[in-house]
Amino acid sequence: MTIKVIGLIQLHDLEAFEEYRAQVGATVALYEGKITSRGSFKEFFWNELGCESFGAIVELEFPDLERSQSWAKSSEYQSLLAIRTKAMKLTLFSLSI
């Protein structure tokens, strides 16, 4: 079952973000994933859950839940956490499709 991983991003440091972005795709590929889309947030139509505002989104796709979880917990991805923390605040969640 295909798994989508969605990231909601609040950017803090564009230079650090570009450094993170240049490296993260390779970590995703190691777990048979791919970055399928990136975009900028435009507006809420409804926000009954009270989500904080964010500036951008990213969508990843993995063949299954196990590989998406393995990627998120991997040493390759974990090595990017310091630069990610400098670059942004991130909410990351998965969806089964």
C-alpha positions in Angstrom: 0.0 0.0 0.0 1.4 3.4 -1.0 2.2 5.8 1.8 2.3 9.5 1.4 4.3 11.6 3.9 3.2 15.2 4.1 5.3 17.9 5.7 3.9 21.3 6.8 6.8 23.8 7.0 7.4 27.1 8.8 10.6 28.5 7.3 13.1 30.3 9.6 16.3 30.4 7.7 16.3 30.2 3.9 20.0 29.4 3.6 19.8 26.5 6.1 16.6 25.3 4.3 18.4 25.2 0.9 21.2 23.2 2.6 18.7 20.7 4.1 16.7 20.5 0.8 19.9 19.7 -1.1 20.5 16.6 1.0 17.1 15.3 2.1 16.1 13.8 -1.3 19.1 11.3 -1.2 17.9 10.1 2.2 14.4 9.5 0.9 15.7 7.6 -2.1 17.6 5.2 0.1 14.3 3.9 1.4 12.7 3.7 -2.1 10.8 6.9 -1.6 10.6 10.0 -3.8 9.6 13.6 -3.4 6.5 14.0 -5.4 5.6 17.7 -4.9 6.6 20.9 -3.1 4.5 24.0 -2.9 3.7 27.2 -1.1 0.7 27.5 1.2 -1.9 30.1 0.0 -4.9 30.1 2.4 -7.0 28.1 4.8 -10.6 27.5 3.6 -11.5 26.0 7.0 -9.3 25.5 10.0 -11.5 23.9 12.6 -8.5 22.0 14.0 -6.7 25.2 14.7 -3.6 24.4 12.7 -0.8 26.9 13.0 0.0 28.8 9.8 2.8 27.4 7.6 4.5 28.6 4.5 5.2 25.5 2.5 4.4 21.8 2.0 6.3 18.8 0.8 4.8 15.5 -0.3 6.9 12.3 -0.3 5.8 8.8 -1.4 7.0 5.4 -0.2 6.0 1.9 -1.3 4.8 1.0 2.2 4.6 2.2 5.8 7.6 0.2 6.9 9.9 2.0 4.5 8.5 5.4 5.4 9.1 4.7 9.1 12.5 3.3 8.5 13.4 6.5 6.6 12.1 8.8 9.3 14.1 6.9 12.0 17.2 6.3 9.8 20.7 7.6 10.8 20.9 9.2 7.3 17.8 11.4 8.0 18.6 11.9 11.7 22.0 13.4 10.6 20.0 16.3 9.0 18.0 17.2 12.2 20.4 19.9 13.3 20.2 21.8 10.0 16.5 21.1 9.8 15.9 22.6 13.2 17.8 25.7 12.1 15.9 25.9 8.9 12.3 25.4 9.9 9.6 24.0 12.2 8.1 20.9 10.6 5.0 18.8 11.1 5.4 15.5 9.3 2.6 12.9 9.0 1.7 9.9 6.9 -1.3 8.9 4.9 -2.2 5.5 3.4 -3.4 5.8 -0.2 
